[in-house]
Amino acid sequence: MISRYRPAALAACLLAVLAGGLRAEIPQAAGGAQDGEWKPMFDGKTLAGWKESDFLGAGKVAVADGVITIGPGVLTGITWAGERLPFPATGYEVRVEAARLRGGDFFAGITFPVGDTYCSWINGGWGGEVVGLSNIDGADAARNETTVGITFETGRWYVLRLRVMPKAITAWIDDDKVIDVSIEKKWIALREGDIDRSVPFGIATYATMGGVRKIEWRPVKPEEK
């Protein structure tokens, strides 16, 4: 069981006055799973299929004993390096096992495609406890309807599962559903800054050393719960 709290009502979101946000063309999936089984994206030994994210002030990334160690730096991370993602831009789940190994900010900022745009799922940001999506209607993970506070234990491994459907984004930490938000008629975009160097799919830390030991995906049918 994770320890979480829902902050009091936050100030109204920023008006979506900007015309865009990142709307780069998202490569189509290269085929693959059709049976709903989890498919690995990390071989447990190397960064095959990945590259170190091109962040200014990034720390080091290493692979040893089945774990990708990320950071610390300012932003540090890994980004999918294949010509195409193995999964589509909607109708999919990803599952990541991650831990905060040292530091006090986010240890797993997962950037992912949502239709024709991108979003980031932040875990442990803003001093260590904020979980949420960046951005929704111009408001980041600390200031929108997905914001929740969770106390993360240093050195503990968490299972982070994210589902992206045409009308909703849902996320679980271990067995707890922490995000379930309709994205109909909402402006989904990345937070301004270097995080756009995580597209089309990436995992990043901020001023924190994080570990990742499993990255998987599977297709999801609309009727699945």
C-alpha positions, 0 to 999 in steps of 0.5 A, spaced: 500 500 500 502 506 498 501 512 502 498 518 498 494 524 499 490 529 495 491 536 496 486 541 497 483 545 491 488 548 487 488 555 483 485 555 477 489 552 471 492 557 466 488 558 460 490 555 454 492 561 450 497 558 446 495 555 439 499 549 440 504 545 444 508 540 441 505 537 435 510 533 432 508 527 428 508 521 431 511 515 428 506 509 427 508 503 431 512 497 427 507 492 429 508 487 434 503 484 440 496 483 438 495 478 443 495 483 449 501 479 452 506 484 455 512 485 451 519 487 453 523 494 451 529 493 455 533 486 454 536 487 462 543 488 459 544 493 455 541 500 452 539 496 445 533 500 442 535 506 447 539 512 447 541 517 453 536 523 452 540 529 450 538 534 456 543 540 458 546 538 464 545 531 464 548 526 469 550 519 467 546 513 465 549 506 466 546 498 466 549 493 470 545 487 474 539 488 470 538 495 472 538 502 468 541 507 473 539 514 471 542 520 474 543 524 478 544 531 474 539 536 472 534 532 467 537 525 466 534 520 462 533 515 456 529 516 450 527 510 445 532 510 439 528 506 434 525 509 428 518 507 430 515 505 437 513 498 438 506 500 440 501 505 437 499 512 440 493 510 443 490 503 445 496 501 449 499 500 456 506 501 458 509 498 465 515 500 468 519 498 475 522 504 478 525 506 484 528 512 487 535 510 489 538 517 491 535 524 491 529 528 493 525 529 486 522 525 481 525 518 479 520 516 474 518 522 469 515 517 463 514 521 457 509 518 452 505 519 446 497 521 446 494 521 439 498 526 435 501 529 441 505 527 448 504 528 455 509 526 461 507 522 467 511 525 473 512 520 479 515 524 485 516 531 483 516 538 486 520 536 492 519 528 492 511 527 493 507 530 487 504 525 482 501 527 476 500 529 468 504 534 465 500 538 462 493 538 461 490 545 459 496 548 460 497 546 467 503 541 470 503 535 474 503 539 480 497 544 478 491 540 475 486 535 476 491 529 476 495 532 482 496 527 488 501 526 493 505 520 494 510 518 499 515 514 496 520 510 500 528 511 497 530 504 495 523 501 494 521 498 487 514 501 484 510 498 479 508 504 474 503 502 469 500 507 464 494 506 460 493 511 454 486 510 450 482 515 445 478 518 451 482 517 457 489 516 461 489 511 467 495 510 471 497 505 477 502 505 482 503 498 484 495 496 485 493 503 487 489 507 481 492 514 482 490 517 475 484 516 471 482 522 467 478 524 461 482 527 456 476 529 451 476 536 449 482 537 453 489 540 451 494 535 452 501 537 451 508 537 454 511 542 460 515 547 456 523 545 457 528 540 455 523 534 457 521 534 449 527 531 448 524 525 451 519 524 445 517 519 442 518 515 449 522 516 455 524 516 462 527 521 466 529 523 473 530 530 476 536 532 480 535 524 483 538 518 481 533 513 479 533 505 477 529 502 472 529 494 471 523 493 467 520 496 461 514 493 457 508 494 453 502 491 451 496 493 446 489 494 450 482 493 447 477 499 448 473 494 452 478 492 457 478 495 464 
